[in-house]
Amino acid sequence: MSLKTEALTGGFAEPVFHAQSVFKILMDGMARPGTIQTVAPEVAPPAQLGIAAGAIALTLCDHDTPVWLSSGLAKSAMPEWLGFHTGAPVVPEKADARFAFIEGGVTFSSFGLFALGTQEYPDRSTTLVIELAGLEGGRRLALTGPGIQSVTEIAPAGLPETFLRLWADNRALFPRGIDLVLTAGSRFLCLPRTTKIIATEM
């Protein structure tokens, strides 16, 4: 499939209804951190992203939401796919993005290069959507904080070794900071900045 053909296909079959359904489970995921959600609508974003990440892009992005793409996505049909289906502009600077989409295997030195919001407007931050190999089978992590009754355990596969340190640095900025959505295929889980994450004993 040519880049042009890939960019013009793979959107929501019923845009309004499907965007509403994805938005609803995204809000539920943010309200209940670590809960695995499954996207029902079939979409086909460029190959480096799965259905969930593509559906989130179609739901949240529009011409007023600048998007940053990791290098593999930036070189794919993703900029054209986003532009055609959502009108969202792709920006070169992380700090200018409302949303960032990242293919698996990308390493981070810091989340601090993304927009972190301000004390007055903490919502003016970047939400990172990161595609992983899976949401199970990785290092076991325990989540506590708002929206979690006691403790929720997750085990996403493919997070960088430095993730816990990066996340601790992010939480220390509260109410500023980035929020995360981890995706794998048609499933995702949300990690808002209020969530505390520690490694559990094996």
Order of alpha helices (4+ residues) and beta strands (2+ residues): alpha-alpha-beta-alpha-beta-alpha-alpha-beta-beta-beta-beta-alpha-beta-beta-beta
